[in-house]
């Protein structure tokens, strides 16, 4: 039986809307496969997840305040190709397909090609597909960091979103000021302000409205703060906390951040 064609190689057409995000990831194909094609592995860089490791198996991803997404495995070719499709992301919509291809570069490095979106009716939903590219790119950035610094370790997740009345830039400036991180630059060793949830580590990335820290406290991990504009301005905290105690620390940190954001931003509410 011939293998189905790779989604990554699907030709562009007016009704196709796909985002294609590559990354070079430390590890053997087996190492990287665990990270991209198992529930425990996806939880280290994407969101908490469960995967039934077979064609036809269920994929469930937990997007915190945005709810759960349910998919079905369409390819499970270990350690090369993992694909699934989601049919319940809207009402009367085509299947949303996601594929991860792992290719060895050398003995210690792999190329990952992630492709996600629609192969039919893409012209109707092009903006929705394009809106996922930033998130997938950030996820693969986290995958590289997780493989570099926490290879094979389990992780607990924190996902907090709070809507605020301020504009995006105003909210971002206020958030950094409240944390004492307004002058943080890439490579800095930082400690958050007293009274805020514990945050210490090395700054890995600074963007116009995002800050990524590879943490030593509250646990070894990756913590990203960002501000987005959807229907309103929203502050988002997403963290992956590693090690055998990471899940317990994450469970404790989630309400701490939520309560602190509510106190620092009067009128803030869950999104």
C-alpha positions in Angstrom: 0.0 0.0 0.0 1.4 3.4 -0.9 1.8 5.9 1.9 -0.4 9.0 1.6 1.3 12.1 0.3 2.8 14.4 2.9 0.7 17.4 3.8 4.0 19.4 3.9 4.3 18.7 0.1 0.7 19.7 -0.7 0.6 22.1 -3.6 -0.7 25.6 -3.1 -4.0 26.4 -4.7 -6.8 29.0 -4.2 -8.7 26.7 -1.8 -5.6 25.6 0.2 -4.7 27.5 3.3 -1.7 26.1 5.1 1.0 27.4 7.5 4.4 25.8 7.2 6.8 26.1 10.2 10.2 24.5 10.2 12.7 24.0 13.0 16.0 22.3 13.6 15.7 20.4 16.9 18.4 18.7 19.0 18.0 15.0 19.4 17.7 11.7 17.5 14.6 10.9 15.5 13.3 8.8 18.4 14.0 11.6 20.9 12.2 14.2 18.8 9.4 11.8 17.9 8.6 11.5 21.6 8.4 15.3 21.9 6.1 15.8 18.9 3.9 12.7 18.7 3.1 11.7 22.3 0.9 13.4 24.9 3.7 13.8 27.4 6.0 15.2 24.7 3.5 17.7 23.3 2.9 18.9 26.8 6.6 20.1 27.1 6.3 22.7 24.3 2.7 23.0 23.0 -0.2 22.4 25.4 -1.2 19.6 27.7 -2.2 16.7 25.4 -3.1 13.1 25.1 -2.5 11.0 22.0 -3.6 7.4 21.2 -0.6 6.1 19.2 -2.4 4.6 16.2 -4.3 5.6 13.1 -7.8 6.4 14.2 -6.7 7.2 17.7 -7.9 10.3 19.6 -5.8 13.5 20.0 -7.0 15.9 22.7 -5.2 19.2 23.4 -6.0 21.4 26.4 -6.0 25.1 25.6 -6.8 26.3 29.1 -9.5 29.0 29.1 -10.1 28.4 25.4 -11.2 24.8 26.0 -10.3 21.4 24.6 -9.7 20.5 20.9 -10.4 17.0 19.7 -8.8 15.3 16.7 -8.3 11.9 15.1 -4.9 10.5 14.2 -4.5 10.0 10.4 -0.8 9.0 10.3 1.4 7.5 12.9 4.6 6.5 11.1 7.2 6.3 14.0 9.6 8.1 14.1 8.9 10.0 10.9 5.4 11.3 10.5 2.5 12.2 12.8 -0.7 13.7 11.5 -4.2 14.3 12.8 -7.3 16.2 11.8 -9.9 18.2 13.8 -13.5 18.4 12.6 -15.1 20.3 15.4 -13.2 23.6 15.4 -16.3 25.4 14.0 -19.8 24.8 12.7 -20.1 23.2 9.2 -16.4 23.5 8.6 -13.8 21.3 6.7 -11.3 19.2 8.6 -8.3 21.1 10.0 -5.2 19.0 9.3 -2.0 19.1 11.2 1.2 17.1 10.3 4.6 16.9 11.9 7.5 15.4 9.9 10.8 14.4 11.5 13.9 14.0 9.4 17.4 13.3 10.7 20.0 15.9 9.8 22.9 14.1 11.5 23.3 11.8 14.6 22.2 14.5 17.0 19.9 16.8 15.1 16.6 16.6 13.3 14.7 18.8 11.0 11.0 19.2 12.0 8.5 20.4 9.4 5.1 21.3 10.9 2.2 22.0 8.5 -1.3 22.9 9.6 -4.5 24.2 8.1 -7.0 23.4 5.3 -6.7 21.7 2.0 -10.3 22.5 1.0 -12.3 25.7 1.5 -9.1 27.5 2.5 -10.2 30.6 0.7 -13.1 31.0 3.2 -10.9 30.6 6.3 -7.6 31.9 5.2 -7.4 34.6 8.0 -8.2 31.9 10.7 -5.4 29.7 9.4 -2.9 32.6 9.1 -3.7 33.5 12.7 -2.2 30.2 13.9 1.2 30.7 12.4 2.6 32.9 15.2 1.5 30.4 17.8 3.0 27.4 16.0 6.3 29.3 15.5 6.4 30.1 19.2 5.7 26.4 20.0 8.5 25.1 17.8 10.8 27.7 19.4 9.8 26.2 22.8 10.4 22.7 21.4 14.0 23.6 20.6 14.6 25.1 24.0 12.9 22.2 25.8 15.1 19.7 23.9 18.3 21.8 24.6 17.7 22.3 28.3 15.2 19.7 29.5 15.5 16.7 27.2 13.0 14.0 27.9 11.7 15.5 31.1 7.9 15.7 31.7 6.3 19.1 32.2 3.3 20.7 33.8 1.5 23.5 32.1 0.2 26.9 33.2 -2.2 28.8 30.9 -3.8 32.1 32.2 -5.6 34.7 30.1 -7.0 37.9 31.5 -8.9 40.6 29.5 -8.0 44.2 30.5 -9.5 47.5 29.6 -6.2 49.1 28.6 -4.8 49.1 25.1 -2.1 46.6 24.1 1.0 48.8 24.5 -0.3 50.4 27.7 -1.1 46.9 29.2 2.3 45.6 28.2 4.2 48.6 29.7 2.1 48.2 32.9 2.8 44.5 33.1 6.5 44.8 32.8 6.6 47.6 35.3 4.6 45.6 37.8 7.1 42.8 37.4 10.2 45.1 37.5 11.2 43.8 34.1 10.8 46.9 32.0 14.5 47.0 31.2 15.0 43.3 30.6 17.0 42.3 27.5 18.0 39.0 26.0 20.5 37.1 28.1 19.7 39.0 31.3 19.5 37.1 34.6 16.2 38.4 36.1 14.2 38.2 39.3 10.7 39.5 39.3 9.5 42.2 41.7 8.6 41.4 45.3 4.9 40.7 45.6 4.5 39.2 42.2 4.5 35.4 41.6 8.0 34.0 41.8 9.8 34.4 38.5 13.6 34.1 38.1 15.9 32.9 35.3 17.4 33.9 32.0 15.6 36.0 29.3 15.5 34.0 26.1 13.5 36.4 24.0 12.1 39.9 24.1 9.6 41.1 21.6 7.3 44.2 21.2 4.7 42.6 23.5 6.2 39.3 24.7 8.9 38.1 27.1 10.2 34.5 27.3 12.2 33.4 30.4 14.0 30.1 30.9 13.3 29.8 34.6 15.1 28.5 37.6 12.1 29.5 39.8 9.3 28.7 40.6 10.7 25.6 38.8 13.0 24.9 35.9 11.1 25.7 32.8 9.9 28.2 30.2 7.6 31.0 31.1 6.2 33.4 28.4 4.3 36.6 29.1 2.5 38.4 26.3 -0.3 40.8 25.4 -2.6 40.2 22.5 -5.5 42.0 20.9 -8.5 39.8 20.0 -12.0 41.1 20.8 -10.3 43.0 23.6 -6.8 43.4 25.0 -5.7 40.2 26.9 -2.7 39.4 29.0 -1.5 35.8 28.5 0.8 33.7 30.6 1.9 30.3 29.3 4.5 28.2 31.2 6.0 24.7 30.9 7.5 23.7 34.2 9.8 20.6 34.0 10.9 17.8 36.2 9.1 15.3 38.5 7.6 18.1 40.5 6.7 20.4 37.5 3.1 19.4 37.4 2.5 20.2 41.1 4.3 23.5 40.9 2.2 24.4 37.8 -1.0 23.6 39.6 0.0 25.9 42.4 1.2 28.7 40.1 -1.9 28.9 38.0 -4.2 30.6 40.7 -1.3 32.7 41.9 -0.9 34.4 38.5 -4.6 34.7 38.0 -5.1 36.4 41.4 -2.1 38.7 40.9 -3.2 39.8 37.5 -6.7 40.5 38.8 -5.2 42.6 41.7 -2.8 44.6 39.5 -5.3 45.3 36.7 -8.6 46.4 38.2 -11.4 45.1 36.1 -9.4 42.3 34.6 -11.5 39.2 34.0 -10.9 35.8 32.7 -11.2 35.5 28.9 
